[in-house]
Amino acid sequence: MSDKLRKLREKYAAQLPEKIGQIEKDWSALCEGAGNAESADALLRAVHTLSGSSISFGFRKVSAESKSLESELRAVVDKGSRMEDLSSVPVAEYVRRMLSACVQDRDVDNEDDISDVSADHEASAENPKTVFIAEDDVDLLESLIIQISHFGYEVKGFPEISLLMEEMKLKEPSVIIMDMVFPGGTSVGAETMKEIQQGRETKIPVIFISVRNDFDARLQAVRAGADAYFVKPVNVGILIDKLDAITKKEVVEPYRILIIDDDVDLSAFYSIILEEAGMVTSVVNKPEEGIAAIQKFNPDLILMDIYMPVCNGQELARIIRSMDTYVSVPIVFLSSETNLGKQLSAMRTGGDDFLTKPIQAGHLISSVTTRAERMRIIRSFMDRDSLTGLLNHTKTKEQLDFNMERIQRHGGSLVLAMIDIDNFKMINDTYGHHAGDRVIVSLARLLQQRLRKIDIVGRYGGEEFAVILSDIDAAFAAKVMDAFRLSFSKIKHRVEGREFSVTFSCGLASSQAYGDPLALSIAADKALYEAKESGRNRIVLK
């Protein structure tokens, strides 16, 4: 069990006798006429909360007694909370048994259920994306080194197998691009890779390139562990796609889980479990603060209790579902309610799932992860361009608005760069729309590979891109984009034996000169127009 969970359990155990004793005090006040129907509902809610929290923290006997007491109290409340009926409930006896159970040993099996369930989410250091190329055609080797380097890879070339083998003693690459044919034979590349891979627990990814297109060559490549096989002349754009797919270690942003539960201890308990599983949580103990928390936290999933004061879970779910922005955010109810009818009723009000307390940590993590992951997938379809995977026009504008608001509140600056591929219609007309798509994807890959994680790139429409560069001054941003322009102009695109290069124009504007998103966008557009009108293939800063 983690230290956080252990400390939280110890705190709960210390407070449990007082929580139980308060139930008897509230019941006595009701019986003496010091309360009303709302007080009776509050008492019932307190017992219900105790039933769920005590079993989650390992007090099974306390939970069993409180559940039985809840059943008797609910029968009275449902009939109208008459004093004579309330006084007939043996609350004092239940309290005595619960207090007695407090000092007994907690259920060890239950502790085991929620201990040691957190995954190790510490990011391991990612190996640099180094590509070794073994190719005896010196001209092709030099061309591949230059082309692949433009996309952010560290590339080393070896015209002889012996030179590759010597380098392998010093450093292990992320990927090897291996020619099949060398002066020593038509299958030297495959034989070399078998030697390199022999005895390795983790195989080095390998892409074969060759003039050979026969079955035997492809079979030997597969037996040597080929991840891909390209016939010369190699389409560099497709080769880069394969390199990206092989080397990409996707860093998944932690799921954002909003917990809405009036039980402070139990909500903290769930928060720790989910955070130790690598998620980010925000806890709200007052349901009336839920909407503000949703707007601020932007959760992937809402984990919510049903029975809460002021506004119960079903009512809050209806409020959330009435707001277009949050109509698709998953809501998972978590409650000790076992009545199937009431569970179904809660689901009909907008819930996506119903988990019954107590719930094992592994089950909670699995259920939350599955729902949150599905939400991410749905959002990606809504937010991302299908061709490039970049943010679409609408989402890019949202990010610009968000980041402008951020720097206005907290300071800082950003630069908006608008990019347009030069003579794109001519590319489509000359080489075909498929070639045009490949050019768009190549530029998207270049920007994705070489921009910082804090920068945002989106496909603004057609052949136009938008880049939001954060915490950078305008002059330096212009240098960065000019370096991209130069790299992109050197990329060779190949279609049916024909090779061509493409350029782009770029306009930039800084938030330091333009204080709102609309003015910034207009300025960047004007700068882009100026770059196009003054000859293309250039950067203009407004």
NORPEVEN-V478663 format. One record per residue. N is the residue number from 1. RES is the residue in one small letter. OMEGA is omega in whole degrees, 0 to 359 (none if undefined). Layout:
BEGIN
n=[N & N]
res=[RES & RES]
omega=[OMEGA & OMEGA]
END
This chain:
BEGIN
n=[1 & 2 & 3 & 4 & 5 & 6 & 7 & 8 & 9 & 10 & 11 & 12 & 13 & 14 & 15 & 16 & 17 & 18 & 19 & 20 & 21 & 22 & 23 & 24 & 25 & 26 & 27 & 28 & 29 & 30 & 31 & 32 & 33 & 34 & 35 & 36 & 37 & 38 & 39 & 40 & 41 & 42 & 43 & 44 & 45 & 46 & 47 & 48 & 49 & 50 & 51 & 52 & 53 & 54 & 55 & 56 & 57 & 58 & 59 & 60 & 61 & 62 & 63 & 64 & 65 & 66 & 67 & 68 & 69 & 70 & 71 & 72 & 73 & 74 & 75 & 76 & 77 & 78 & 79 & 80 & 81 & 82 & 83 & 84 & 85 & 86 & 87 & 88 & 89 & 90 & 91 & 92 & 93 & 94 & 95 & 96 & 97 & 98 & 99 & 100 & 101 & 102 & 103 & 104 & 105 & 106 & 107 & 108 & 109 & 110 & 111 & 112 & 113 & 114 & 115 & 116 & 117 & 118 & 119 & 120 & 121 & 122 & 123 & 124 & 125 & 126 & 127 & 128 & 129 & 130 & 131 & 132 & 133 & 134 & 135 & 136 & 137 & 138 & 139 & 140 & 141 & 142 & 143 & 144 & 145 & 146 & 147 & 148 & 149 & 150 & 151 & 152 & 153 & 154 & 155 & 156 & 157 & 158 & 159 & 160 & 161 & 162 & 163 & 164 & 165 & 166 & 167 & 168 & 169 & 170 & 171 & 172 & 173 & 174 & 175 & 176 & 177 & 178 & 179 & 180 & 181 & 182 & 183 & 184 & 185 & 186 & 187 & 188 & 189 & 190 & 191 & 192 & 193 & 194 & 195 & 196 & 197 & 198 & 199 & 200 & 201 & 202 & 203 & 204 & 205 & 206 & 207 & 208 & 209 & 210 & 211 & 212 & 213 & 214 & 215 & 216 & 217 & 218 & 219 & 220 & 221 & 222 & 223 & 224 & 225 & 226 & 227 & 228 & 229 & 230 & 231 & 232 & 233 & 234 & 235 & 236 & 237 & 238 & 239 & 240 & 241 & 242 & 243 & 244 & 245 & 246 & 247 & 248 & 249 & 250 & 251 & 252 & 253 & 254 & 255 & 256 & 257 & 258 & 259 & 260 & 261 & 262 & 263 & 264 & 265 & 266 & 267 & 268 & 269 & 270 & 271 & 272 & 273 & 274 & 275 & 276 & 277 & 278 & 279 & 280 & 281 & 282 & 283 & 284 & 285 & 286 & 287 & 288 & 289 & 290 & 291 & 292 & 293 & 294 & 295 & 296 & 297 & 298 & 299 & 300 & 301 & 302 & 303 & 304 & 305 & 306 & 307 & 308 & 309 & 310 & 311 & 312 & 313 & 314 & 315 & 316 & 317 & 318 & 319 & 320 & 321 & 322 & 323 & 324 & 325 & 326 & 327 & 328 & 329 & 330 & 331 & 332 & 333 & 334 & 335 & 336 & 337 & 338 & 339 & 340 & 341 & 342 & 343 & 344 & 345 & 346 & 347 & 348 & 349 & 350 & 351 & 352 & 353 & 354 & 355 & 356 & 357 & 358 & 359 & 360 & 361 & 362 & 363 & 364 & 365 & 366 & 367 & 368 & 369 & 370 & 371 & 372 & 373 & 374 & 375 & 376 & 377 & 378 & 379 & 380 & 381 & 382 & 383 & 384 & 385 & 386 & 387 & 388 & 389 & 390 & 391 & 392 & 393 & 394 & 395 & 396 & 397 & 398 & 399 & 400 & 401 & 402 & 403 & 404 & 405 & 406 & 407 & 408 & 409 & 410 & 411 & 412 & 413 & 414 & 415 & 416 & 417 & 418 & 419 & 420 & 421 & 422 & 423 & 424 & 425 & 426 & 427 & 428 & 429 & 430 & 431 & 432 & 433 & 434 & 435 & 436 & 437 & 438 & 439 & 440 & 441 & 442 & 443 & 444 & 445 & 446 & 447 & 448 & 449 & 450 & 451 & 452 & 453 & 454 & 455 & 456 & 457 & 458 & 459 & 460 & 461 & 462 & 463 & 464 & 465 & 466 & 467 & 468 & 469 & 470 & 471 & 472 & 473 & 474 & 475 & 476 & 477 & 478 & 479 & 480 & 481 & 482 & 483 & 484 & 485 & 486 & 487 & 488 & 489 & 490 & 491 & 492 & 493 & 494 & 495 & 496 & 497 & 498 & 499 & 500 & 501 & 502 & 503 & 504 & 505 & 506 & 507 & 508 & 509 & 510 & 511 & 512 & 513 & 514 & 515 & 516 & 517 & 518 & 519 & 520 & 521 & 522 & 523 & 524 & 525 & 526 & 527 & 528 & 529 & 530 & 531 & 532 & 533 & 534 & 535 & 536 & 537 & 538 & 539 & 540 & 541 & 542]
res=[m & s & d & k & l & r & k & l & r & e & k & y & a & a & q & l & p & e & k & i & g & q & i & e & k & d & w & s & a & l & c & e & g & a & g & n & a & e & s & a & d & a & l & l & r & a & v & h & t & l & s & g & s & s & i & s & f & g & f & r & k & v & s & a & e & s & k & s & l & e & s & e & l & r & a & v & v & d & k & g & s & r & m & e & d & l & s & s & v & p & v & a & e & y & v & r & r & m & l & s & a & c & v & q & d & r & d & v & d & n & e & d & d & i & s & d & v & s & a & d & h & e & a & s & a & e & n & p & k & t & v & f & i & a & e & d & d & v & d & l & l & e & s & l & i & i & q & i & s & h & f & g & y & e & v & k & g & f & p & e & i & s & l & l & m & e & e & m & k & l & k & e & p & s & v & i & i & m & d & m & v & f & p & g & g & t & s & v & g & a & e & t & m & k & e & i & q & q & g & r & e & t & k & i & p & v & i & f & i & s & v & r & n & d & f & d & a & r & l & q & a & v & r & a & g & a & d & a & y & f & v & k & p & v & n & v & g & i & l & i & d & k & l & d & a & i & t & k & k & e & v & v & e & p & y & r & i & l & i & i & d & d & d & v & d & l & s & a & f & y & s & i & i & l & e & e & a & g & m & v & t & s & v & v & n & k & p & e & e & g & i & a & a & i & q & k & f & n & p & d & l & i & l & m & d & i & y & m & p & v & c & n & g & q & e & l & a & r & i & i & r & s & m & d & t & y & v & s & v & p & i & v & f & l & s & s & e & t & n & l & g & k & q & l & s & a & m & r & t & g & g & d & d & f & l & t & k & p & i & q & a & g & h & l & i & s & s & v & t & t & r & a & e & r & m & r & i & i & r & s & f & m & d & r & d & s & l & t & g & l & l & n & h & t & k & t & k & e & q & l & d & f & n & m & e & r & i & q & r & h & g & g & s & l & v & l & a & m & i & d & i & d & n & f & k & m & i & n & d & t & y & g & h & h & a & g & d & r & v & i & v & s & l & a & r & l & l & q & q & r & l & r & k & i & d & i & v & g & r & y & g & g & e & e & f & a & v & i & l & s & d & i & d & a & a & f & a & a & k & v & m & d & a & f & r & l & s & f & s & k & i & k & h & r & v & e & g & r & e & f & s & v & t & f & s & c & g & l & a & s & s & q & a & y & g & d & p & l & a & l & s & i & a & a & d & k & a & l & y & e & a & k & e & s & g & r & n & r & i & v & l & k]
omega=[181 & 179 & 180 & 180 & 181 & 180 & 179 & 178 & 180 & 178 & 180 & 181 & 181 & 183 & 187 & 179 & 179 & 178 & 180 & 181 & 180 & 178 & 180 & 179 & 180 & 179 & 180 & 179 & 178 & 182 & 180 & 176 & 182 & 182 & 180 & 181 & 179 & 178 & 178 & 177 & 180 & 178 & 180 & 180 & 180 & 179 & 178 & 179 & 179 & 180 & 181 & 184 & 185 & 180 & 178 & 179 & 173 & 180 & 185 & 182 & 176 & 181 & 180 & 179 & 181 & 177 & 177 & 178 & 179 & 180 & 180 & 179 & 181 & 178 & 179 & 182 & 180 & 179 & 178 & 175 & 178 & 185 & 182 & 178 & 178 & 183 & 181 & 179 & 183 & 184 & 182 & 180 & 177 & 181 & 180 & 182 & 179 & 178 & 177 & 181 & 181 & 186 & 177 & 180 & 176 & 182 & 184 & 181 & 180 & 177 & 180 & 181 & 186 & 176 & 176 & 180 & 183 & 179 & 176 & 184 & 178 & 183 & 176 & 182 & 182 & 177 & 176 & 180 & 182 & 180 & 172 & 178 & 175 & 185 & 184 & 173 & 188 & 180 & 178 & 180 & 180 & 179 & 180 & 179 & 182 & 184 & 183 & 179 & 180 & 184 & 172 & 178 & 171 & 189 & 174 & 182 & 183 & 180 & 179 & 180 & 182 & 179 & 176 & 183 & 177 & 180 & 181 & 178 & 184 & 187 & 178 & 183 & 173 & 181 & 171 & 170 & 190 & 171 & 179 & 188 & 175 & 181 & 182 & 180 & 185 & 179 & 183 & 182 & 179 & 180 & 179 & 181 & 176 & 178 & 180 & 185 & 185 & 177 & 180 & 173 & 179 & 182 & 175 & 177 & 182 & 175 & 178 & 171 & 185 & 170 & 181 & 178 & 182 & 183 & 184 & 179 & 180 & 178 & 178 & 178 & 179 & 180 & 177 & 175 & 184 & 171 & 178 & 180 & 180 & 177 & 180 & 358 & 187 & 172 & 187 & 180 & 179 & 177 & 179 & 177 & 181 & 177 & 179 & 183 & 182 & 189 & 186 & 171 & 188 & 175 & 183 & 177 & 182 & 176 & 182 & 185 & 176 & 180 & 179 & 183 & 182 & 177 & 184 & 183 & 184 & 178 & 176 & 178 & 179 & 181 & 181 & 181 & 183 & 179 & 178 & 173 & 174 & 180 & 175 & 183 & 171 & 186 & 175 & 181 & 176 & 185 & 180 & 177 & 186 & 183 & 178 & 180 & 179 & 181 & 182 & 189 & 181 & 187 & 170 & 181 & 177 & 176 & 193 & 174 & 178 & 186 & 179 & 179 & 178 & 181 & 182 & 186 & 180 & 179 & 180 & 178 & 178 & 179 & 181 & 182 & 178 & 181 & 186 & 184 & 187 & 184 & 183 & 180 & 182 & 174 & 178 & 177 & 179 & 186 & 175 & 177 & 182 & 179 & 185 & 179 & 180 & 176 & 179 & 178 & 178 & 179 & 181 & 180 & 176 & 179 & 178 & 181 & 178 & 178 & 184 & 174 & 355 & 179 & 178 & 183 & 180 & 179 & 179 & 181 & 181 & 181 & 181 & 181 & 182 & 181 & 181 & 178 & 178 & 179 & 179 & 181 & 179 & 180 & 182 & 177 & 182 & 191 & 191 & 175 & 187 & 182 & 188 & 186 & 178 & 174 & 179 & 185 & 184 & 183 & 178 & 178 & 177 & 180 & 177 & 178 & 182 & 183 & 175 & 178 & 180 & 183 & 176 & 180 & 190 & 182 & 182 & 181 & 173 & 176 & 176 & 178 & 175 & 185 & 176 & 180 & 184 & 174 & 186 & 179 & 178 & 178 & 179 & 182 & 185 & 188 & 179 & 183 & 177 & 177 & 177 & 177 & 180 & 178 & 179 & 180 & 179 & 179 & 177 & 180 & 181 & 181 & 181 & 184 & 192 & 175 & 175 & 180 & 182 & 179 & 184 & 178 & 180 & 173 & 188 & 179 & 179 & 180 & 184 & 180 & 174 & 179 & 177 & 182 & 185 & 173 & 182 & 179 & 189 & 183 & 180 & 177 & 178 & 178 & 179 & 182 & 178 & 176 & 175 & 181 & 181 & 180 & 182 & 181 & 182 & 179 & 179 & 177 & 185 & 177 & 176 & 177 & 178 & 183 & 180 & 177 & 183 & 176 & 172 & 173 & 185 & 173 & 183 & 173 & 185 & 177 & 179 & 179 & 183 & 194 & 179 & 186 & 182 & 180 & 179 & 180 & 180 & 181 & 179 & 177 & 179 & 178 & 178 & 179 & 179 & 179 & 179 & 184 & 184 & 173 & 180 & 178 & 181 & 180 & 175 & 179 & 177 & none]
END
